[in-house]
Amino acid sequence: MKAWRTIALHTAVAAGFMFLLQRYGLSATLESSLLWAIVFGGCAAGLAYSQANR
């Protein structure tokens, strides 16, 4: 159960970071920011999953 919590935390933090960076740091549109947040969060989830099952 702890592994899933870690994966969810990594996903949320990575998606939030990317959203804020795109939206406010680079002044991107809302749609673009959300798309990048989803992609970045998915990549972070995959990486966290692979590390948790090592």
VOVEXLUM-514772 format. One record per residue (C-alpha): residue number from 1; x, y, z. Coordinates in Angstrom, 1 decimal. Layout:
<atoms>
(NUM, (X, Y, Z)),
...
</atoms>
This chain:
<atoms>
(1, (0.0, 0.0, 0.0)),
(2, (2.9, 2.4, 0.7)),
(3, (4.1, 1.9, -2.8)),
(4, (0.8, 3.2, -4.3)),
(5, (0.9, 6.2, -2.0)),
(6, (4.4, 7.0, -3.1)),
(7, (3.4, 6.6, -6.8)),
(8, (0.4, 8.9, -6.3)),
(9, (2.5, 11.5, -4.5)),
(10, (5.1, 11.5, -7.3)),
(11, (2.3, 11.8, -9.9)),
(12, (0.6, 14.7, -8.1)),
(13, (3.7, 16.7, -7.4)),
(14, (5.1, 16.2, -10.9)),
(15, (1.8, 17.2, -12.6)),
(16, (1.4, 20.2, -10.3)),
(17, (4.9, 21.4, -10.9)),
(18, (4.6, 21.1, -14.6)),
(19, (1.2, 22.8, -14.6)),
(20, (2.5, 25.8, -12.6)),
(21, (5.7, 26.0, -14.7)),
(22, (3.8, 26.0, -18.0)),
(23, (0.9, 28.2, -16.9)),
(24, (2.7, 30.9, -14.9)),
(25, (6.4, 30.5, -15.7)),
(26, (6.0, 30.2, -19.5)),
(27, (2.5, 31.9, -19.8)),
(28, (1.1, 29.0, -21.8)),
(29, (-2.6, 28.5, -22.3)),
(30, (-4.7, 26.5, -19.9)),
(31, (-5.2, 23.6, -22.3)),
(32, (-1.5, 23.3, -23.1)),
(33, (-0.7, 23.5, -19.4)),
(34, (-3.1, 20.7, -18.5)),
(35, (-1.9, 18.6, -21.4)),
(36, (1.7, 18.9, -20.3)),
(37, (0.7, 18.2, -16.7)),
(38, (-1.0, 15.0, -17.6)),
(39, (1.9, 13.8, -19.8)),
(40, (4.5, 14.7, -17.2)),
(41, (2.4, 13.2, -14.4)),
(42, (2.0, 10.0, -16.4)),
(43, (5.8, 9.8, -16.9)),
(44, (6.4, 10.4, -13.3)),
(45, (3.9, 7.7, -12.3)),
(46, (5.6, 5.2, -14.7)),
(47, (9.1, 6.0, -13.2)),
(48, (7.8, 5.8, -9.7)),
(49, (6.1, 2.5, -10.4)),
(50, (9.3, 1.0, -11.9)),
(51, (11.4, 2.2, -8.9)),
(52, (8.8, 0.9, -6.4)),
(53, (8.9, -2.6, -8.0)),
(54, (12.7, -2.8, -8.1)),
</atoms>
